Each structure stands twice: as C-alpha cells, then as structure tokens.
Amino acid sequence: MNILIVEDQQKLGAMWKLHMERQGMAVTLVQDQDAAIDHLTEHAPDIIILDLILEGGDALSVSDFASYRHPSARVIFVTNTTFFSDGSIFAHAQNACAFVQSQTPPEDLTAMAQHYAMAQ
C-alpha cells in the first residue's frame, strides 16, 4: 500500500509516516503543493493524506491533480481548523473519502488509510 502524506508541519507528518511504516505501508512525506505534484507526476499512491490548509500551496489543487492523474487514489483530508466542518469538502473534492482533525490519533489515521485502500 502506497501512501502520500502532504503535511507542512514536519513533526506531525513524520509521526504519521513512522506509524504507517510500522504497519508495513510505503509512505512518502512532502510538505508543500509543488513537492506533492512532483510526486504525483511520477508515482501512484493508493491514499493521500492531505492537510487542508497548506502554507506552501493549495490542498484542493493537489486533490484535483491527483484526481486527474490517479483517479483511483482516495484523499483523507486533515485539518486543525473548522473550515469545511459542514462536510462540504466532499462537494469540492471528488476523491475525498474522509475529513478528520489533525489531532486524530495516528493509529486511527492508519486504520482509515488501510480501510479506504482496501475498498478500492
């Protein structure tokens, strides 16, 4: 299972990455839109864990590019804000499969990634 994490908070992204790698997943961590697009140009992740509020770019642009390049890739959006808390993210990103808070325990995020990757 291939996972792409797009998270600009290095420590948070590294924690998620380490936990997922311990579960046998192949994980790439990038910190901004450009690095995510570069990765998606060369690789096809099963799941993308994408911070909704990126300091270095636009998360919806990453989601749109992933939808075009890898239509089967699913996106788990994470955020530490209340933006899109009404669930409207699912109307804006056709590849969105979940929307959770950044404080979600890494084991729960890993279980979600496993679940949605298997559901493809």
N, C-alpha and C positions, 0 to 999 in steps of 0.2 A: 504494500500500500504506500503510495507516494503522497506526501503532504507538503503543501507550500504554506508557510506562515508569513504573513505580511504584517509586521508589528514594529512601530518605531520606538517603543520602549524596550531597549535591548535586554534588560534583566527579565522582564515579563516574557518576551518571546523566547529567550533562552531556557526559561523554566518549562514552558510548554514543550519546546523542542526536546529537551532532555527526557521529560516524562514519556513522550510519544516514542522516542528512540528506545527507551527501556521496554516498550511494548512491541518492539520489532518493526516499527514503521520507519520508512526512509523519509527524512524531514529536511527541508531546506528553509532557512530563516533569512528573510530580507527585510529591509527597514523602510523602503520607500517605493513609490509608484514606478520609477524608472527601473529599479532592480527587479521588481515583480514582473514588469512587461518583458524585460530581458529574459528572465527565467521562463516565462510562459511561451516565449518565442522558440525556445529550444527543448522544453520539457512539458510533459502532460501529467499534471498532478490529478489524483483522484478527488482530493479535497483541498480547498483553500480556506485557511483561517485568516480572516481579513479584518483588521482594525478599521472600523467605520470612519474614524477621524484620524487621518494620517497627516503628520506635519509635512511630510515630503511628498505631496501629491493628493490625488483624489481616489478614494476607495471605489467609488462607482465606476470610474474609468477602468480600473483594474478588473472589476467584475465584468464589465461589458467586453473588454478584450478577451478575458477568459471564456466568456460565453461564445464568442466568435471563433476563437482558436481551438477550444476544447469544450464542445457543447455538453459532454457528459460530466465535466467537473462540477462539483457542488461547492457552494460557498457558505461557510459558517461565519457570519458577521459577529464581531465582538465590539463592545463599546463601554466607555465609562461615563457616558452621558445619557440623557433621557431622549435625545434626538431619535426619531423613528420608533419611540417606545409604543406607539399605537399600532405597530405591525405593518405600517405602510412600506417598509423596506421590501416586502415581498411583491409589491406592485412596481417597485423601481428596479429590482434586480431579478430577472427571471431564473437565475441559477441559485438564488438564495434558498437554503434549506433550514437555516436556524439563525436566531438572533439572540445573543446572550450577553451578559455583563462581563467585563474584563476580569472581575473578581471570581468568576466561575472556577471552581477547583480544577486543577489540571487533569485529574483522573476523570472528571465528568466531561471535560472537553475532549479528552482522548476517546472516551466511550462514544461520544456523539460522532466523532470523526470515523470511528470503526463502523458504527451503525449506518451512517449515510454512505460510506464507501461500499458496504456490502449490499445496500439497497439499489445500487446502480444496475 
